[in-house]
Amino acid sequence: MPTTRFDIEKFDAVTNFNLWQIWMMTILV
């Protein structure tokens, strides 16, 4: 189902963004 694949891709994008935010916080602190 295309919707499921889209949801998975969107979830991956959100996870990557969250990891990037944590990385930046760790570097700045």
mmCIF entry with sequence, helices, sheets and N, C-alpha, C, O atoms, coordinates in Angstrom:
data_MODEL
# 
_entry.id   MODEL 
# 
_entity.id                         1 
_entity.type                       polymer 
_entity.pdbx_number_of_molecules   1 
# 
_entity_poly.entity_id                      1 
_entity_poly.type                           'polypeptide(L)' 
_entity_poly.nstd_linkage                   no 
_entity_poly.nstd_monomer                   no 
_entity_poly.pdbx_seq_one_letter_code       MPTTRFDIEKFDAVTNFNLWQIWMMTILV 
_entity_poly.pdbx_seq_one_letter_code_can   MPTTRFDIEKFDAVTNFNLWQIWMMTILV 
_entity_poly.pdbx_strand_id                 A 
# 
loop_
_entity_poly_seq.entity_id 
_entity_poly_seq.num 
_entity_poly_seq.mon_id 
_entity_poly_seq.hetero 
1 1  MET n 
1 2  PRO n 
1 3  THR n 
1 4  THR n 
1 5  ARG n 
1 6  PHE n 
1 7  ASP n 
1 8  ILE n 
1 9  GLU n 
1 10 LYS n 
1 11 PHE n 
1 12 ASP n 
1 13 ALA n 
1 14 VAL n 
1 15 THR n 
1 16 ASN n 
1 17 PHE n 
1 18 ASN n 
1 19 LEU n 
1 20 TRP n 
1 21 GLN n 
1 22 ILE n 
1 23 TRP n 
1 24 MET n 
1 25 MET n 
1 26 THR n 
1 27 ILE n 
1 28 LEU n 
1 29 VAL n 
# 
_struct_asym.id          A 
_struct_asym.entity_id   1 
# 
_struct_conf.conf_type_id            HELX_P 
_struct_conf.id                      HELX_P1 
_struct_conf.pdbx_PDB_helix_id       AA1 
_struct_conf.beg_label_comp_id       PRO 
_struct_conf.beg_label_asym_id       A 
_struct_conf.beg_label_seq_id        2 
_struct_conf.pdbx_beg_PDB_ins_code   ? 
_struct_conf.end_label_comp_id       LEU 
_struct_conf.end_label_asym_id       A 
_struct_conf.end_label_seq_id        28 
_struct_conf.pdbx_end_PDB_ins_code   ? 
_struct_conf.beg_auth_comp_id        PRO 
_struct_conf.beg_auth_asym_id        A 
_struct_conf.beg_auth_seq_id         2 
_struct_conf.end_auth_comp_id        LEU 
_struct_conf.end_auth_asym_id        A 
_struct_conf.end_auth_seq_id         28 
_struct_conf.pdbx_PDB_helix_class    1 
_struct_conf.details                 ? 
_struct_conf.pdbx_PDB_helix_length   27 
# 
_struct_conf_type.id          HELX_P 
_struct_conf_type.criteria    ? 
_struct_conf_type.reference   ? 
# 
loop_
_atom_site.group_PDB 
_atom_site.id 
_atom_site.type_symbol 
_atom_site.label_atom_id 
_atom_site.label_alt_id 
_atom_site.label_comp_id 
_atom_site.label_asym_id 
_atom_site.label_entity_id 
_atom_site.label_seq_id 
_atom_site.pdbx_PDB_ins_code 
_atom_site.Cartn_x 
_atom_site.Cartn_y 
_atom_site.Cartn_z 
_atom_site.occupancy 
_atom_site.B_iso_or_equiv 
_atom_site.pdbx_formal_charge 
_atom_site.auth_seq_id 
_atom_site.auth_comp_id 
_atom_site.auth_asym_id 
_atom_site.auth_atom_id 
_atom_site.pdbx_PDB_model_num 
ATOM 1   N N  . MET A 1 1  ? 0.853  -1.195 0.000  1.00 0.00 ? 1  MET A N  1 
ATOM 2   C CA . MET A 1 1  ? 0.000  0.000  0.000  1.00 0.00 ? 1  MET A CA 1 
ATOM 3   C C  . MET A 1 1  ? 0.890  1.248  0.000  1.00 0.00 ? 1  MET A C  1 
ATOM 4   O O  . MET A 1 1  ? 1.806  1.351  0.817  1.00 0.00 ? 1  MET A O  1 
ATOM 5   N N  . PRO A 1 2  ? 0.631  2.190  -0.903 1.00 0.00 ? 2  PRO A N  1 
ATOM 6   C CA . PRO A 1 2  ? 1.470  3.395  -1.012 1.00 0.00 ? 2  PRO A CA 1 
ATOM 7   C C  . PRO A 1 2  ? 1.448  4.221  0.272  1.00 0.00 ? 2  PRO A C  1 
ATOM 8   O O  . PRO A 1 2  ? 2.465  4.798  0.656  1.00 0.00 ? 2  PRO A O  1 
ATOM 9   N N  . THR A 1 3  ? 0.305  4.281  0.930  1.00 0.00 ? 3  THR A N  1 
ATOM 10  C CA . THR A 1 3  ? 0.202  5.101  2.140  1.00 0.00 ? 3  THR A CA 1 
ATOM 11  C C  . THR A 1 3  ? 1.156  4.582  3.209  1.00 0.00 ? 3  THR A C  1 
ATOM 12  O O  . THR A 1 3  ? 1.801  5.366  3.906  1.00 0.00 ? 3  THR A O  1 
ATOM 13  N N  . THR A 1 4  ? 1.244  3.259  3.338  1.00 0.00 ? 4  THR A N  1 
ATOM 14  C CA . THR A 1 4  ? 2.129  2.681  4.353  1.00 0.00 ? 4  THR A CA 1 
ATOM 15  C C  . THR A 1 4  ? 3.570  3.059  4.060  1.00 0.00 ? 4  THR A C  1 
ATOM 16  O O  . THR A 1 4  ? 4.310  3.450  4.963  1.00 0.00 ? 4  THR A O  1 
ATOM 17  N N  . ARG A 1 5  ? 3.969  2.943  2.802  1.00 0.00 ? 5  ARG A N  1 
ATOM 18  C CA . ARG A 1 5  ? 5.345  3.271  2.438  1.00 0.00 ? 5  ARG A CA 1 
ATOM 19  C C  . ARG A 1 5  ? 5.600  4.758  2.696  1.00 0.00 ? 5  ARG A C  1 
ATOM 20  O O  . ARG A 1 5  ? 6.669  5.126  3.184  1.00 0.00 ? 5  ARG A O  1 
ATOM 21  N N  . PHE A 1 6  ? 4.644  5.596  2.378  1.00 0.00 ? 6  PHE A N  1 
ATOM 22  C CA . PHE A 1 6  ? 4.801  7.032  2.612  1.00 0.00 ? 6  PHE A CA 1 
ATOM 23  C C  . PHE A 1 6  ? 4.950  7.308  4.105  1.00 0.00 ? 6  PHE A C  1 
ATOM 24  O O  . PHE A 1 6  ? 5.788  8.112  4.514  1.00 0.00 ? 6  PHE A O  1 
ATOM 25  N N  . ASP A 1 7  ? 4.131  6.635  4.915  1.00 0.00 ? 7  ASP A N  1 
ATOM 26  C CA . ASP A 1 7  ? 4.208  6.829  6.363  1.00 0.00 ? 7  ASP A CA 1 
ATOM 27  C C  . ASP A 1 7  ? 5.575  6.421  6.887  1.00 0.00 ? 7  ASP A C  1 
ATOM 28  O O  . ASP A 1 7  ? 6.145  7.096  7.745  1.00 0.00 ? 7  ASP A O  1 
ATOM 29  N N  . ILE A 1 8  ? 6.102  5.312  6.371  1.00 0.00 ? 8  ILE A N  1 
ATOM 30  C CA . ILE A 1 8  ? 7.414  4.837  6.822  1.00 0.00 ? 8  ILE A CA 1 
ATOM 31  C C  . ILE A 1 8  ? 8.485  5.854  6.450  1.00 0.00 ? 8  ILE A C  1 
ATOM 32  O O  . ILE A 1 8  ? 9.349  6.171  7.267  1.00 0.00 ? 8  ILE A O  1 
ATOM 33  N N  . GLU A 1 9  ? 8.435  6.366  5.228  1.00 0.00 ? 9  GLU A N  1 
ATOM 34  C CA . GLU A 1 9  ? 9.435  7.349  4.798  1.00 0.00 ? 9  GLU A CA 1 
ATOM 35  C C  . GLU A 1 9  ? 9.336  8.610  5.646  1.00 0.00 ? 9  GLU A C  1 
ATOM 36  O O  . GLU A 1 9  ? 10.351 9.177  6.049  1.00 0.00 ? 9  GLU A O  1 
ATOM 37  N N  . LYS A 1 10 ? 8.107  9.047  5.914  1.00 0.00 ? 10 LYS A N  1 
ATOM 38  C CA . LYS A 1 10 ? 7.914  10.244 6.728  1.00 0.00 ? 10 LYS A CA 1 
ATOM 39  C C  . LYS A 1 10 ? 8.452  10.006 8.141  1.00 0.00 ? 10 LYS A C  1 
ATOM 40  O O  . LYS A 1 10 ? 9.088  10.883 8.725  1.00 0.00 ? 10 LYS A O  1 
ATOM 41  N N  . PHE A 1 11 ? 8.193  8.820  8.683  1.00 0.00 ? 11 PHE A N  1 
ATOM 42  C CA . PHE A 1 11 ? 8.682  8.485  10.021 1.00 0.00 ? 11 PHE A CA 1 
ATOM 43  C C  . PHE A 1 11 ? 10.201 8.503  10.047 1.00 0.00 ? 11 PHE A C  1 
ATOM 44  O O  . PHE A 1 11 ? 10.801 9.019  10.991 1.00 0.00 ? 11 PHE A O  1 
ATOM 45  N N  . ASP A 1 12 ? 10.833 7.940  9.010  1.00 0.00 ? 12 ASP A N  1 
ATOM 46  C CA . ASP A 1 12 ? 12.299 7.937  8.927  1.00 0.00 ? 12 ASP A CA 1 
ATOM 47  C C  . ASP A 1 12 ? 12.826 9.368  8.899  1.00 0.00 ? 12 ASP A C  1 
ATOM 48  O O  . ASP A 1 12 ? 13.818 9.680  9.557  1.00 0.00 ? 12 ASP A O  1 
ATOM 49  N N  . ALA A 1 13 ? 12.171 10.226 8.148  1.00 0.00 ? 13 ALA A N  1 
ATOM 50  C CA . ALA A 1 13 ? 12.619 11.615 8.051  1.00 0.00 ? 13 ALA A CA 1 
ATOM 51  C C  . ALA A 1 13 ? 12.539 12.293 9.420  1.00 0.00 ? 13 ALA A C  1 
ATOM 52  O O  . ALA A 1 13 ? 13.451 13.023 9.808  1.00 0.00 ? 13 ALA A O  1 
ATOM 53  N N  . VAL A 1 14 ? 11.460 12.052 10.141 1.00 0.00 ? 14 VAL A N  1 
ATOM 54  C CA . VAL A 1 14 ? 11.303 12.658 11.472 1.00 0.00 ? 14 VAL A CA 1 
ATOM 55  C C  . VAL A 1 14 ? 12.373 12.126 12.417 1.00 0.00 ? 14 VAL A C  1 
ATOM 56  O O  . VAL A 1 14 ? 12.955 12.888 13.189 1.00 0.00 ? 14 VAL A O  1 
ATOM 57  N N  . THR A 1 15 ? 12.635 10.823 12.359 1.00 0.00 ? 15 THR A N  1 
ATOM 58  C CA . THR A 1 15 ? 13.647 10.225 13.236 1.00 0.00 ? 15 THR A CA 1 
ATOM 59  C C  . THR A 1 15 ? 15.015 10.813 12.936 1.00 0.00 ? 15 THR A C  1 
ATOM 60  O O  . THR A 1 15 ? 15.756 11.167 13.854 1.00 0.00 ? 15 THR A O  1 
ATOM 61  N N  . ASN A 1 16 ? 15.356 10.920 11.654 1.00 0.00 ? 16 ASN A N  1 
ATOM 62  C CA . ASN A 1 16 ? 16.653 11.484 11.275 1.00 0.00 ? 16 ASN A CA 1 
ATOM 63  C C  . ASN A 1 16 ? 16.767 12.924 11.760 1.00 0.00 ? 16 ASN A C  1 
ATOM 64  O O  . ASN A 1 16 ? 17.824 13.336 12.239 1.00 0.00 ? 16 ASN A O  1 
ATOM 65  N N  . PHE A 1 17 ? 15.686 13.691 11.639 1.00 0.00 ? 17 PHE A N  1 
ATOM 66  C CA . PHE A 1 17 ? 15.711 15.085 12.074 1.00 0.00 ? 17 PHE A CA 1 
ATOM 67  C C  . PHE A 1 17 ? 15.919 15.165 13.584 1.00 0.00 ? 17 PHE A C  1 
ATOM 68  O O  . PHE A 1 17 ? 16.676 16.006 14.068 1.00 0.00 ? 17 PHE A O  1 
ATOM 69  N N  . ASN A 1 18 ? 15.241 14.282 14.328 1.00 0.00 ? 18 ASN A N  1 
ATOM 70  C CA . ASN A 1 18 ? 15.398 14.274 15.787 1.00 0.00 ? 18 ASN A CA 1 
ATOM 71  C C  . ASN A 1 18 ? 16.828 13.917 16.169 1.00 0.00 ? 18 ASN A C  1 
ATOM 72  O O  . ASN A 1 18 ? 17.403 14.532 17.067 1.00 0.00 ? 18 ASN A O  1 
ATOM 73  N N  . LEU A 1 19 ? 17.405 12.926 15.492 1.00 0.00 ? 19 LEU A N  1 
ATOM 74  C CA . LEU A 1 19 ? 18.791 12.543 15.778 1.00 0.00 ? 19 LEU A CA 1 
ATOM 75  C C  . LEU A 1 19 ? 19.717 13.710 15.483 1.00 0.00 ? 19 LEU A C  1 
ATOM 76  O O  . LEU A 1 19 ? 20.657 13.963 16.237 1.00 0.00 ? 19 LEU A O  1 
ATOM 77  N N  . TRP A 1 20 ? 19.459 14.425 14.391 1.00 0.00 ? 20 TRP A N  1 
ATOM 78  C CA . TRP A 1 20 ? 20.296 15.570 14.028 1.00 0.00 ? 20 TRP A CA 1 
ATOM 79  C C  . TRP A 1 20 ? 20.203 16.651 15.102 1.00 0.00 ? 20 TRP A C  1 
ATOM 80  O O  . TRP A 1 20 ? 21.208 17.260 15.469 1.00 0.00 ? 20 TRP A O  1 
ATOM 81  N N  . GLN A 1 21 ? 18.974 16.887 15.609 1.00 0.00 ? 21 GLN A N  1 
ATOM 82  C CA . GLN A 1 21 ? 18.794 17.887 16.666 1.00 0.00 ? 21 GLN A CA 1 
ATOM 83  C C  . GLN A 1 21 ? 19.590 17.496 17.904 1.00 0.00 ? 21 GLN A C  1 
ATOM 84  O O  . GLN A 1 21 ? 20.259 18.340 18.501 1.00 0.00 ? 21 GLN A O  1 
ATOM 85  N N  . ILE A 1 22 ? 19.524 16.225 18.295 1.00 0.00 ? 22 ILE A N  1 
ATOM 86  C CA . ILE A 1 22 ? 20.263 15.758 19.471 1.00 0.00 ? 22 ILE A CA 1 
ATOM 87  C C  . ILE A 1 22 ? 21.754 15.944 19.246 1.00 0.00 ? 22 ILE A C  1 
ATOM 88  O O  . ILE A 1 22 ? 22.479 16.353 20.153 1.00 0.00 ? 22 ILE A O  1 
ATOM 89  N N  . TRP A 1 23 ? 22.218 15.639 18.019 1.00 0.00 ? 23 TRP A N  1 
ATOM 90  C CA . TRP A 1 23 ? 23.643 15.800 17.695 1.00 0.00 ? 23 TRP A CA 1 
ATOM 91  C C  . TRP A 1 23 ? 24.065 17.259 17.887 1.00 0.00 ? 23 TRP A C  1 
ATOM 92  O O  . TRP A 1 23 ? 25.092 17.534 18.508 1.00 0.00 ? 23 TRP A O  1 
ATOM 93  N N  . MET A 1 24 ? 23.272 18.190 17.352 1.00 0.00 ? 24 MET A N  1 
ATOM 94  C CA . MET A 1 24 ? 23.601 19.608 17.464 1.00 0.00 ? 24 MET A CA 1 
ATOM 95  C C  . MET A 1 24 ? 23.619 20.040 18.929 1.00 0.00 ? 24 MET A C  1 
ATOM 96  O O  . MET A 1 24 ? 24.494 20.802 19.340 1.00 0.00 ? 24 MET A O  1 
ATOM 97  N N  . MET A 1 25 ? 22.659 19.558 19.716 1.00 0.00 ? 25 MET A N  1 
ATOM 98  C CA . MET A 1 25 ? 22.615 19.902 21.141 1.00 0.00 ? 25 MET A CA 1 
ATOM 99  C C  . MET A 1 25 ? 23.884 19.410 21.822 1.00 0.00 ? 25 MET A C  1 
ATOM 100 O O  . MET A 1 25 ? 24.478 20.124 22.629 1.00 0.00 ? 25 MET A O  1 
ATOM 101 N N  . THR A 1 26 ? 24.296 18.195 21.498 1.00 0.00 ? 26 THR A N  1 
ATOM 102 C CA . THR A 1 26 ? 25.490 17.622 22.130 1.00 0.00 ? 26 THR A CA 1 
ATOM 103 C C  . THR A 1 26 ? 26.727 18.431 21.763 1.00 0.00 ? 26 THR A C  1 
ATOM 104 O O  . THR A 1 26 ? 27.592 18.663 22.607 1.00 0.00 ? 26 THR A O  1 
ATOM 105 N N  . ILE A 1 27 ? 26.813 18.859 20.511 1.00 0.00 ? 27 ILE A N  1 
ATOM 106 C CA . ILE A 1 27 ? 27.981 19.627 20.070 1.00 0.00 ? 27 ILE A CA 1 
ATOM 107 C C  . ILE A 1 27 ? 27.988 21.015 20.727 1.00 0.00 ? 27 ILE A C  1 
ATOM 108 O O  . ILE A 1 27 ? 29.033 21.489 21.170 1.00 0.00 ? 27 ILE A O  1 
ATOM 109 N N  . LEU A 1 28 ? 26.832 21.652 20.785 1.00 0.00 ? 28 LEU A N  1 
ATOM 110 C CA . LEU A 1 28 ? 26.772 23.012 21.324 1.00 0.00 ? 28 LEU A CA 1 
ATOM 111 C C  . LEU A 1 28 ? 27.034 23.029 22.824 1.00 0.00 ? 28 LEU A C  1 
ATOM 112 O O  . LEU A 1 28 ? 27.638 23.971 23.336 1.00 0.00 ? 28 LEU A O  1 
ATOM 113 N N  . VAL A 1 29 ? 26.592 22.008 23.522 1.00 0.00 ? 29 VAL A N  1 
ATOM 114 C CA . VAL A 1 29 ? 26.746 21.999 24.988 1.00 0.00 ? 29 VAL A CA 1 
ATOM 115 C C  . VAL A 1 29 ? 28.163 21.600 25.361 1.00 0.00 ? 29 VAL A C  1 
ATOM 116 O O  . VAL A 1 29 ? 28.494 21.533 26.545 1.00 0.00 ? 29 VAL A O  1 
# 
